[in-house]
Amino acid sequence: MQKGKEQQGTGPERRGNAVAHGPRRAVATLRTLGPGLVAGAADIDPTTVATMAVVGATTIYALSWLAWLLFPILAIVLVIATRVGAITGRNLQEAVKDRYGPVPQWVLLGSIVGVNVLTLAADIHAGAAALGLLFHRESNWFLVLFGGAALALVLWGTYDEVERVLKYVLLVLLAYPIAAVLAHPYWSRVLRDTFIPHFSMNREYVTGAVAMLGTAITGYVYVWQTVQIAEEQPSEGLRKTRQLDAIVGTFFSVAIIWFILIATGATLGVQHRPVDTAEDAAQALAPVAGSYASSVFGVGLLGSALIAVPVLMITTGYVVGGQLDVRRGLSEPIRNAPAFYGVITASTVLAVLLSAIGISPIRLLFLASIVAGVATPIGLTALMLVTSDRRLMGDRAVSGPLRVAGWGITAIVTFLSLLYLAQQITAGGS
C-alpha cells in the first residue's frame, strides 16, 4: 500500500519539524490538532444523539456519571489506537491480518463491517430526517440525496479536503450545550447523579449503559484513528502530539454527549415522554427553544451525520481493502483503486436500502448503538492483543498501567454486553 501523504510529499515530516523548532512550537502544535478532533466529533454521530435522547428520556440523569466516565475510557482507547497506527504502520484490520490466523481476522472484519453498515444506514436515515425537519418534507425524499452527497464528498474529494470539511462542521455541535442550558435542568440533581454513580440491574438502565458504551467506543472510531495515523506515519514527536490530539477530541466528544443527555433528561425525561422519531425529539425542545427548536435539532442532527457518514464509509473501505490486500487510500484516483472505492460505494448503497425499510430513525439509531455495544468487545480485544504484541510493536508494546486499563475497559464492556444479552434472553423466555 502506498500511503497518500507520502505520495503527495506533504504531511507529517514537515509538520513534525515545525513542532520541533523554537517559539513556533506552540502554533505548530495547535495546527496539528485536527484528526483527534475529527475522531472525537465523529463519535457524536446521530446514533449518539439518538442514544442520549433515549437514555435521557428513560433514565433522566441517572447515567450522567457514565457519560463523563467515557472520557478516560475513550482517551485510553484512542491513545492505544494512535500507538498501533504509528508504530506498526497498519490499521487495526491489517495488523490482525498480518499477525493472526484467518479466524480472528474474519471475525474482526465481520464485526466492523456489520456494525459500520448498520450504523451507516441509521446515520443516513438521520441525515435525511434532519433535512426533513429543516425543509418540512417527508424524510424519505432525502435518503438518496443525503447518501449520494456524502458519497460524492468521499469519491471526488481528497483526504485533506474531507478532513477540512469535517473540521468546519464541528461548530454545529455547539447547538447541544446551548439546548442543555435553555432546558433549565434541576442542576443539583444533575450534579449529584454526575458525580455520585448509581448502579442498577434494571433492564432500561443496563440497556442504556450498553448503548452508551456502544455508541461511544464503537469500532469505527478507534479503527479510523489507526487508519489516519497509519496513513500519516508521524514522527515520534508528532505521535505524542497525536495522542494529545486524541485526548482533546475525546473531551470535546464527551462534553457534547453529557449535554445531550442533560438537555433530553430535563425535557422528555422529567415529562416521561418516549422518543420514537426525530420529530418527537425536536418537538420536546419546542417549549425551551420556541419556534426554533426543530431548526436547532435539525442542524445538530445534520451536522453530526455529515461528520460521521464519510468516516464510516472510508473506514469500511480501508478494513475491507486491507483484508483483500488491494490498493487503497483517498489520495488514490478511482481508476487506481477501484476495489477500495467499490467497497465504499457498495456499502453506501446497501446502507441507503437498509435505511428505507420503514424503521423510524430514532429506533434504528438506538438499535445500531446496541449492536455496536454487543460487538465492541471483539474490536477491543483485537486492539489490545495487537498493542501488547511485541512481534508487531517491538519494544514499544503497551505495558504497565495503560495495558491494565485497556484490558480493564475490555472486561467491563464485555461484562455489560453479556449481562444485556442474558437479560434479553431471560425476558424472551418469560
MIVEX-386834 format. One line per 5 residues: number of its first residue (from 1); for each residue z, x, y of C-alpha. Coordinates in nm, 3 decimals, padded with zeros to 5 digits. Layout:
REM MIVEX-386834
NUM> Z:X:Y ~ ...
***
This chain:
REM MIVEX-386834
1> 00.000:00.000:00.000 ~ -00.090:00.130:00.341 ~ 00.167:00.049:00.599 ~ 00.043:-00.131:00.908 ~ 00.247:00.073:01.151
6> 00.121:00.397:01.004 ~ -00.238:00.282:01.025 ~ -00.205:00.186:01.386 ~ -00.037:00.514:01.476 ~ 00.228:00.322:01.668
11> 00.573:00.236:01.569 ~ 00.895:00.389:01.469 ~ 00.833:00.757:01.524 ~ 00.766:00.718:01.896 ~ 01.048:00.470:01.945
16> 01.278:00.686:01.733 ~ 01.205:00.985:01.955 ~ 01.277:00.776:02.263 ~ 01.612:00.675:02.122 ~ 01.699:01.038:02.061
21> 01.648:01.164:02.415 ~ 01.889:01.170:02.704 ~ 01.952:00.899:02.963 ~ 01.666:00.685:02.832 ~ 01.853:00.627:02.506
26> 02.018:00.300:02.609 ~ 01.694:00.149:02.738 ~ 01.500:00.261:02.431 ~ 01.771:00.123:02.202 ~ 01.755:-00.216:02.373
31> 01.378:-00.219:02.330 ~ 01.416:-00.170:01.958 ~ 01.647:-00.471:01.921 ~ 01.368:-00.702:01.810 ~ 01.329:-00.753:01.435
36> 01.700:-00.821:01.385 ~ 01.691:-01.095:01.647 ~ 01.384:-01.236:01.475 ~ 01.557:-01.225:01.136 ~ 01.867:-01.389:01.284
41> 01.666:-01.656:01.464 ~ 01.454:-01.717:01.156 ~ 01.776:-01.817:00.984 ~ 01.801:-02.103:01.236 ~ 01.512:-02.287:01.080
46> 01.502:-02.667:01.055 ~ 01.683:-02.653:00.721 ~ 01.978:-02.500:00.908 ~ 01.959:-02.762:01.181 ~ 01.950:-03.043:00.925
51> 02.225:-02.889:00.713 ~ 02.458:-02.852:01.008 ~ 02.380:-03.209:01.113 ~ 02.460:-03.347:00.768 ~ 02.772:-03.131:00.733
56> 02.893:-03.233:01.079 ~ 02.829:-03.600:01.003 ~ 03.014:-03.588:00.669 ~ 03.296:-03.337:00.728 ~ 03.314:-03.331:01.113
61> 03.467:-02.988:01.191 ~ 03.626:-02.917:00.851 ~ 03.371:-02.646:00.764 ~ 03.353:-02.489:01.109 ~ 03.558:-02.196:00.974
66> 03.282:-02.125:00.721 ~ 03.025:-02.116:01.000 ~ 03.196:-01.814:01.156 ~ 03.267:-01.656:00.817 ~ 02.890:-01.644:00.782
71> 02.889:-01.369:01.047 ~ 03.037:-01.092:00.831 ~ 02.856:-01.229:00.525 ~ 02.516:-01.222:00.693 ~ 02.584:-00.891:00.868
76> 02.671:-00.723:00.539 ~ 02.369:-00.867:00.358 ~ 02.125:-00.771:00.636 ~ 02.269:-00.419:00.672 ~ 02.225:-00.369:00.297
81> 01.872:-00.511:00.313 ~ 01.793:-00.274:00.601 ~ 01.901:00.021:00.392 ~ 01.691:-00.090:00.097 ~ 01.376:-00.118:00.308
86> 01.436:00.206:00.497 ~ 01.536:00.429:00.207 ~ 01.311:00.300:-00.074 ~ 01.010:00.219:00.146 ~ 00.974:-00.103:-00.055
91> 01.061:-00.465:-00.003 ~ 01.309:-00.615:-00.249 ~ 01.046:-00.756:-00.486 ~ 00.863:-00.422:-00.501 ~ 01.186:-00.233:-00.568
96> 01.282:-00.465:-00.856 ~ 00.930:-00.442:-00.999 ~ 00.926:-00.062:-00.984 ~ 01.271:-00.016:-01.137 ~ 01.345:-00.301:-01.377
101> 01.170:-00.484:-01.660 ~ 00.937:-00.783:-01.647 ~ 01.204:-01.050:-01.687 ~ 01.412:-00.959:-01.376 ~ 01.105:-00.917:-01.156
106> 00.952:-01.253:-01.256 ~ 01.286:-01.435:-01.230 ~ 01.334:-01.294:-00.880 ~ 00.976:-01.377:-00.784 ~ 01.013:-01.734:-00.913
111> 01.339:-01.788:-00.723 ~ 01.198:-01.652:-00.396 ~ 00.861:-01.828:-00.409 ~ 01.007:-02.157:-00.533 ~ 01.266:-02.174:-00.257
116> 01.015:-02.047:00.001 ~ 00.755:-02.314:-00.075 ~ 01.013:-02.594:-00.075 ~ 01.167:-02.465:00.249 ~ 00.821:-02.420:00.399
121> 00.739:-02.782:00.314 ~ 01.063:-02.900:00.470 ~ 01.016:-02.688:00.783 ~ 00.656:-02.805:00.831 ~ 00.777:-03.165:00.792
126> 01.045:-03.093:01.053 ~ 00.794:-02.935:01.292 ~ 00.577:-03.246:01.258 ~ 00.881:-03.470:01.311 ~ 00.966:-03.275:01.627
131> 00.615:-03.328:01.759 ~ 00.650:-03.695:01.671 ~ 00.967:-03.713:01.880 ~ 00.809:-03.536:02.174 ~ 00.485:-03.735:02.172
136> 00.631:-04.064:02.044 ~ 00.396:-04.082:01.747 ~ 00.438:-04.106:01.371 ~ 00.526:-03.759:01.242 ~ 00.280:-03.771:00.951
141> -00.004:-03.738:01.202 ~ 00.120:-03.390:01.289 ~ 00.173:-03.243:00.940 ~ -00.170:-03.084:00.908 ~ -00.177:-02.994:01.279
146> 00.153:-02.808:01.270 ~ 00.088:-02.639:00.935 ~ -00.260:-02.536:01.045 ~ -00.139:-02.398:01.378 ~ 00.129:-02.188:01.210
151> -00.122:-02.061:00.954 ~ -00.368:-01.970:01.229 ~ -00.097:-01.769:01.405 ~ -00.049:-01.563:01.091 ~ -00.415:-01.529:00.990
156> -00.553:-01.434:01.332 ~ -00.253:-01.256:01.485 ~ -00.133:-00.903:01.420 ~ 00.214:-00.807:01.303 ~ 00.322:-00.714:01.655
161> 00.176:-01.031:01.807 ~ 00.358:-01.254:01.559 ~ 00.685:-01.072:01.630 ~ 00.632:-01.101:02.005 ~ 00.575:-01.478:01.984
166> 00.889:-01.523:01.779 ~ 01.099:-01.334:02.036 ~ 00.996:-01.571:02.314 ~ 01.058:-01.881:02.103 ~ 01.422:-01.768:02.058
171> 01.500:-01.907:02.403 ~ 01.464:-02.269:02.291 ~ 01.761:-02.234:02.059 ~ 01.986:-02.229:02.365 ~ 01.946:-02.607:02.366
176> 02.207:-02.631:02.091 ~ 02.506:-02.474:02.273 ~ 02.426:-02.698:02.570 ~ 02.425:-03.002:02.343 ~ 02.760:-02.900:02.194
181> 02.923:-02.871:02.538 ~ 02.778:-03.200:02.654 ~ 02.915:-03.373:02.343 ~ 03.273:-03.322:02.473 ~ 03.431:-03.248:02.132
186> 03.806:-03.256:02.073 ~ 03.845:-02.884:02.133 ~ 04.199:-02.844:01.997 ~ 04.084:-02.980:01.663 ~ 03.769:-02.771:01.676
191> 03.969:-02.452:01.729 ~ 04.221:-02.543:01.461 ~ 03.953:-02.608:01.199 ~ 03.760:-02.299:01.306 ~ 04.049:-02.052:01.281
196> 04.260:-02.215:01.009 ~ 04.045:-02.257:00.696 ~ 04.094:-02.573:00.494 ~ 03.982:-02.583:00.132 ~ 03.893:-02.894:-00.064
201> 03.737:-02.978:-00.401 ~ 03.586:-03.291:-00.251 ~ 03.219:-03.323:-00.353 ~ 03.097:-03.360:00.005 ~ 03.297:-03.054:00.104
206> 03.161:-02.839:-00.183 ~ 02.807:-02.967:-00.129 ~ 02.832:-02.886:00.241 ~ 02.962:-02.536:00.170 ~ 02.682:-02.462:-00.080
211> 02.421:-02.595:00.162 ~ 02.559:-02.384:00.450 ~ 02.557:-02.068:00.240 ~ 02.215:-02.155:00.103 ~ 02.054:-02.210:00.440
216> 02.224:-01.906:00.598 ~ 02.163:-01.641:00.330 ~ 01.856:-01.787:00.167 ~ 01.642:-01.521:00.002 ~ 01.359:-01.509:00.251
221> 01.594:-01.391:00.529 ~ 01.700:-01.065:00.364 ~ 01.368:-01.021:00.184 ~ 01.197:-01.050:00.524 ~ 01.435:-00.783:00.654
226> 01.332:-00.547:00.372 ~ 00.965:-00.626:00.445 ~ 00.999:-00.541:00.815 ~ 01.189:-00.219:00.757 ~ 00.962:-00.107:00.471
231> 00.661:-00.166:00.696 ~ 00.820:00.024:00.982 ~ 00.964:00.317:00.782 ~ 01.215:00.409:01.054 ~ 01.371:00.748:01.106
236> 01.742:00.795:01.038 ~ 01.833:00.728:01.399 ~ 01.616:00.420:01.420 ~ 01.752:00.294:01.088 ~ 02.101:00.289:01.239
241> 01.961:00.102:01.537 ~ 01.804:-00.148:01.299 ~ 02.143:-00.203:01.136 ~ 02.291:-00.275:01.480 ~ 01.989:-00.496:01.538
246> 02.071:-00.694:01.224 ~ 02.430:-00.744:01.339 ~ 02.320:-00.864:01.684 ~ 02.075:-01.107:01.528 ~ 02.342:-01.229:01.289
251> 02.589:-01.301:01.568 ~ 02.320:-01.495:01.753 ~ 02.238:-01.692:01.438 ~ 02.598:-01.777:01.352 ~ 02.686:-01.881:01.706
256> 02.398:-02.130:01.707 ~ 02.497:-02.260:01.362 ~ 02.852:-02.321:01.485 ~ 02.735:-02.501:01.799 ~ 02.504:-02.728:01.599
261> 02.788:-02.824:01.367 ~ 03.027:-02.893:01.657 ~ 02.771:-03.098:01.850 ~ 02.691:-03.311:01.546 ~ 03.052:-03.348:01.439
266> 03.152:-03.463:01.789 ~ 02.888:-03.737:01.784 ~ 02.775:-03.851:01.441 ~ 03.083:-03.725:01.258 ~ 03.351:-03.899:01.461
271> 03.140:-04.217:01.456 ~ 03.089:-04.195:01.077 ~ 02.714:-04.227:01.121 ~ 02.490:-04.079:00.848 ~ 02.191:-03.859:00.928
276> 01.879:-03.967:00.742 ~ 01.593:-03.887:00.980 ~ 01.518:-03.667:01.280 ~ 01.516:-03.982:01.488 ~ 01.872:-04.061:01.375
281> 01.994:-03.719:01.483 ~ 01.819:-03.745:01.819 ~ 01.950:-04.094:01.890 ~ 02.304:-03.986:01.806 ~ 02.283:-03.748:02.103
286> 02.147:-04.012:02.340 ~ 02.490:-04.116:02.481 ~ 02.555:-03.749:02.560 ~ 02.220:-03.621:02.687 ~ 02.091:-03.953:02.815
291> 01.720:-04.018:02.815 ~ 01.651:-03.650:02.744 ~ 01.830:-03.650:02.406 ~ 01.515:-03.689:02.199 ~ 01.333:-03.425:02.401
296> 01.617:-03.172:02.373 ~ 01.648:-03.228:01.999 ~ 01.272:-03.223:01.953 ~ 01.226:-02.898:02.145 ~ 01.505:-02.729:01.949
301> 01.368:-02.852:01.617 ~ 01.015:-02.747:01.708 ~ 01.130:-02.406:01.825 ~ 01.325:-02.339:01.507 ~ 01.024:-02.445:01.298
306> 00.790:-02.216:01.492 ~ 01.027:-01.925:01.429 ~ 01.080:-01.986:01.058 ~ 00.745:-02.109:00.924 ~ 00.545:-01.786:00.987
311> 00.828:-01.578:00.838 ~ 00.828:-01.794:00.524 ~ 00.451:-01.766:00.491 ~ 00.447:-01.389:00.538 ~ 00.743:-01.326:00.307
316> 00.575:-01.525:00.030 ~ 00.257:-01.322:00.075 ~ 00.445:-00.994:00.059 ~ 00.655:-01.068:-00.251 ~ 00.360:-01.208:-00.448
321> 00.134:-00.926:-00.324 ~ 00.397:-00.672:-00.425 ~ 00.427:-00.825:-00.771 ~ 00.048:-00.826:-00.820 ~ 00.012:-00.482:-00.657
326> -00.265:-00.588:-00.421 ~ -00.344:-00.467:-00.071 ~ -00.121:-00.644:00.180 ~ 00.001:-00.629:00.539 ~ -00.052:-00.823:00.861
331> -00.228:-00.522:01.011 ~ -00.492:-00.555:00.741 ~ -00.801:-00.762:00.824 ~ -00.856:-01.061:00.598 ~ -01.156:-00.901:00.426
336> -00.943:-00.603:00.316 ~ -00.651:-00.810:00.180 ~ -00.800:-01.137:00.054 ~ -00.532:-01.190:-00.213 ~ -00.248:-01.142:00.036
341> -00.391:-01.391:00.284 ~ -00.498:-01.616:-00.001 ~ -00.136:-01.645:-00.117 ~ -00.025:-01.725:00.238 ~ -00.292:-01.993:00.272
346> -00.230:-02.144:-00.072 ~ 00.146:-02.162:-00.020 ~ 00.093:-02.330:00.317 ~ -00.149:-02.588:00.176 ~ 00.092:-02.663:-00.110
351> 00.379:-02.695:00.137 ~ 00.182:-02.940:00.354 ~ 00.108:-03.152:00.046 ~ 00.476:-03.147:-00.056 ~ 00.583:-03.243:00.295
356> 00.370:-03.558:00.273 ~ 00.537:-03.703:-00.040 ~ 00.742:-03.952:00.159 ~ 01.090:-03.800:00.169 ~ 01.246:-03.813:00.516
361> 01.254:-03.476:00.698 ~ 01.634:-03.452:00.708 ~ 01.673:-03.531:00.338 ~ 01.402:-03.281:00.243 ~ 01.557:-03.015:00.466
366> 01.904:-03.064:00.322 ~ 01.761:-03.059:-00.033 ~ 01.592:-02.727:00.046 ~ 01.929:-02.584:00.155 ~ 02.096:-02.699:-00.166
371> 01.820:-02.548:-00.381 ~ 01.843:-02.226:-00.181 ~ 02.220:-02.218:-00.231 ~ 02.184:-02.253:-00.608 ~ 01.909:-01.987:-00.622
376> 02.068:-01.739:-00.379 ~ 02.286:-01.563:-00.642 ~ 01.966:-01.441:-00.811 ~ 01.837:-01.268:-00.500 ~ 02.178:-01.131:-00.401
381> 02.231:-00.986:-00.747 ~ 01.890:-00.816:-00.731 ~ 01.967:-00.681:-00.383 ~ 02.300:-00.535:-00.496 ~ 02.150:-00.382:-00.811
386> 01.879:-00.211:-00.607 ~ 02.110:-00.087:-00.333 ~ 02.353:00.057:-00.591 ~ 02.080:00.224:-00.797 ~ 02.072:00.599:-00.741
391> 01.728:00.629:-00.901 ~ 01.592:00.417:-00.616 ~ 01.833:00.503:-00.335 ~ 01.921:00.861:-00.424 ~ 02.240:00.992:-00.263
396> 02.217:00.708:-00.007 ~ 02.304:00.440:-00.259 ~ 02.555:00.194:-00.115 ~ 02.909:00.265:-00.228 ~ 03.268:00.211:-00.124
401> 03.377:-00.090:00.089 ~ 03.021:-00.201:00.165 ~ 02.933:-00.219:-00.203 ~ 03.256:-00.405:-00.283 ~ 03.188:-00.650:-00.001
406> 02.832:-00.707:-00.119 ~ 02.936:-00.783:-00.475 ~ 03.222:-00.998:-00.346 ~ 02.978:-01.211:-00.146 ~ 02.755:-01.242:-00.451
411> 03.052:-01.354:-00.662 ~ 03.165:-01.617:-00.407 ~ 02.817:-01.766:-00.369 ~ 02.771:-01.771:-00.747 ~ 03.107:-01.946:-00.798
416> 03.031:-02.215:-00.541 ~ 02.684:-02.271:-00.686 ~ 02.826:-02.313:-01.037 ~ 03.100:-02.543:-00.904 ~ 02.839:-02.757:-00.729
421> 02.627:-02.780:-01.043 ~ 02.933:-02.869:-01.252 ~ 03.024:-03.147:-01.009 ~ 02.670:-03.283:-01.018 ~ 02.662:-03.280:-01.399
426> 03.005:-03.443:-01.421 ~ 02.906:-03.709:-01.168 ~ 02.581:-03.773:-01.352 ~ 02.758:-03.821:-01.680 ~ 03.028:-04.051:-01.543
***
